Amino acid sequence: MQKRTWLIMLALVAGMGCGKSSGGGGTPAPNPPAPPPPPPATNEVDFWLTRGDQTALLQKQSTVLSFVTTANSNLNITVDSTQKFQGVDGFGYTLTSGSASLINGLPAATKSTLLQELFGSGTNAASIGVSYLRISIGASDLSATTYSYDDMPAGQTDLTLANFSLDPDKSFGSGLIPLLKEILAVNPAIKILATPWSAPVWMKDNGSFKGGSLKTEYYSVYASYFVKYIQQMKAEGITIDAITPQNEPMHDGNNPSMKMIATEQRDFVKNNLGPAFQAAGLTTKIIVWDHNCDDPGYPITILDDPAAKAFVDGSAFHLYAGDISALSTVKAKHADKNLYFTEQYTASTGAFQGDLKWHLQNVIIGSMRNWSRNALEWNLANDPNFGPHTAGGCTTCKGALTINGTSYSRNVSYYIIAHASKFVPPGSVRVYSDSGAGGLYSVAFVTPDNKKVLVVLNDGNTNATFNLKFKGKWAVTTLPANSVGTYVW
């Protein structure tokens, strides 16, 4: 009897189990809760891109870049903001009188928009933050004609500079001075470097704007010419931050031009120009050389003379010959003096991609990694025929802008400069970054508001994925082939 009762009970239990499995009677166990979705990734690095094929032109990317702590096997570009180098004075162009005349010819509204685009703060979406200009003292070869500020009839001189006048660059000339005033209204802090292509011809041994040398008997008069220029520009409300004594002093084949060998420039600065500035109470910097990287011995000759060196702020370079490392050669000899990069042109015969890469590698990245305080491309604007220019002046120099009557378009040097000028304002400091590995060249900065900026060139023909490494964290990014990127965080 007990055995039968036990079997019945066992059968009932088994039946209840079958009912549960078939959906009857029992209560199902609840499913575990789904895990919460991961938070959306937060962008920590802004990325601006220009491609060599022009499919992106200073274009802000929508890619989300975040720093993570997980390492990977990608190439690193490490930025170390504790390793600081030189300060930055700015990036920009030479505003030739030819450029000025073209810009002044634009309709008023177009001109106003353009000046805001060029010289407004880089924090504004439509501005590229140009912060440094070079101008010519008298005509350059990209002026419509040759002139100085004290031209005299053949055979006459003006030892007291009684006829000195800035009129050729006022409203009835190129309009350079009125345009500078408009630029200063947009950016009152812009730095201006002024450079002569030639002394007045009555001071020269060949009586011509082209070539020749400054006669020694006119050294003191020419020093006074610089003083008058700086003082009269100041009276116009234009502060000249620095001058060089001569543009390309070893190139006397341009129109205008003037040869001035190293010992002549040394003696002019030591005995005439420096003392004249001192006597007039001028604080305008004197920067020597202003020519190619193939002759660092020229500025070193001047700086090796203690009396000349006392008046000199630093040395300026172009790169039509030599290697950009020449700046570091001078720095190694005279560490207390500054370096500047003041001119490089893009040619009408050049290709956008090739010019973008070469100039980023040398003018922007190269000059800054070799101690330059600025980086300037050549002329700001030209017309569709690459004018105006003097007879014998450059016929293939392509401006950052082409101005065609009432409109303008942007050329490669616009983007070369913009990739730095928009993001690296004056007062920034260059800091350490890796460069050169895997065809990736870089330079890094810390800005006055403590933003970090990394400019990277991918010189290769394939896309490059790398880590932007900062303070022990990595942000993974891909820079397209033949492109430049600026990263800001």
Beta strands, then each sheet from edge to edge (+ up, - down):
strand 1: 46-51
strand 2: 59-60
strand 3: 75-87
strand 4: 90-94
strand 5: 132-137
strand 6: 191-196
strand 7: 242-243
strand 8: 285-293
strand 9: 314-322
strand 10: 338-343
strand 11: 346-347
strand 12: 372-379
strand 13: 381-382
strand 14: 397-398
strand 15: 401-404
strand 16: 407-410
strand 17: 429-433
strand 18: 440-446
strand 19: 452-458
strand 20: 464-470
strand 21: 473-479
strand 22: 483-488
sheet 1: 2+ 1- 22+ 19- 18+ 17- 3+ 20+ 21-
sheet 2: 4+ 5+ 6+ 7+ 8+ 9+ 10+ 12+ 4+
sheet 3: 11+ 14-
sheet 4: 13+ 15+ 16-
end
